[in-house]
C-alpha cells in the first residue's frame, strides 16, 4: 500500500508539472530518427539546406537502447571521436534542449554507424520562435550498413522522423517526457518484479542468470574444421575490415572470415560485441595451405597491420573488441607466436600488449561484414583482393 501511494504521488506531481509547463511553451520539437531507432539518416545534410534552429527548440533522439549518443567538440565530429565527449546519453530516447546560441555536434556512439552518417550538426541562432516548417531527415541509401542499426531497436516510439510544430516547446516536452519516463519506469519495474516473483515461485524463473553469463560453448575450443590440407589461424588487430583484406591478398590463403571470439556469450551479434559487455574480440579467421603459405608469414603480416602496443585501441577505434591478439590452434602455432612476439618486442620502445591464447569458439560476423572492403565498403569502391596486391588499404572503404 505504501509503494502504491508513493507511485500515485509521483504520478500526480508529474501530471501537474506537465500541465504547468504546457502553459509556457512556444518552440519547436524535432524528432531525429523513427521507431526503428536513430537510423543512418540523421546527417544535417539531409535537412533543408541552411537549416537553422532557435534557442528553446528541442531535439528528441529516438535510437536503439543498445546504442548511445555523444555530444562532442567540433574537432571530434568528422572523425567520430568519442573519447572525450561533452555529454553522453544512453538508454534509448534522449531529449536535448537547445538552450543557447552556437553550433552543437552529436554523433552515434557506434562508430560504424557514425561514419555511415549517424551524426548531426546543429546551428542554434538567438532567441525567438522557430522558422516555418522545413524538410526533415529522410533515410538515404546506406547499402550494407543498414541492418546493424535495426537490431534490438525499441518497438515503440513516435513513428516519424518529422519535426513536430505547434504550441508546445521544450518546457512542455520536458514535462511530458519526465512524467512518461518516471511513471513508466516505476510501473515497468514493479510489473517486472511481480512477474519474476511469480515465475520463481513456480520454479520457472531465471535464477539470476542473464544473457551475459559465461556460456560453456563460447568458452570452448573452435570446433570448426578447415578444408582438407588446410589449417586455421586467428588474429585480432583492430577493426577486422582492413585486416581481412590484407590477409585476402596473401598467396596461399584460401579463405578468410571475420567474426567474434574470446567472449562470454553464445552467438553474439555485432551490437552485443560493441556494447563492451561480452568480452569478444573482432578477429579474422584465416584458412591457409601450409605448402604455399607459412604461419610465420601470417605472423609477419599481423604485426605490420597494427600497433600492438596500444591496449584495446587501434587509432580512433577504442574498445576491448579492438584488442591485439593471436589465437593459436596448435602447440606449434603457440610456439611460433611467442617467439615472434619476443623478436618484435626487441624492436619496440613500448611494451607489446598482444595476448596469445588458445583459439576459442569462432562466431562468424554478419554477412555485410564479410569481405567488406573488397565488396565496396562505405564508398562503394571495391578494393582489390588479388593475390600479391600491394595497393594501400582504405580501412573504412
Secondary structure, 3 states (H helix, E strand, C coil): CHHHHHHHHHHHHHHHHHHHHHCCCCCCEEEECECCECCCCCCHHHCCCCCCEECCCEEEECCCCCCCEEEECHHHHCCCCCCCCCEEECCCCEEEECCCCEEEEEEECCHHHHHCCCEEEEEEECCCCCCCCCCCCCCCCCHHHHHHHCCCCCCCCCCCCCEECCCCCHHHHHHHHHHHHHHHHHHHHHHHHHHHHHHHHCCCCCCCCCCCCCCCCCCCECCCCCCCCCEEEEEEECCHHHHHHHHHCCCCEEEEEEEEECCCCCCCCHHHHHCCCCCCEEEEEEEECCCCCCHHHHHHHHHHCCCCCCCCEECCEECHHHCEEEEECCHHHHHHHHHHHHHHHCCCCCCCCCEEEECECCEECCHHHCCHHHHCCCCCCCCCCCCCCCCCCCCCC
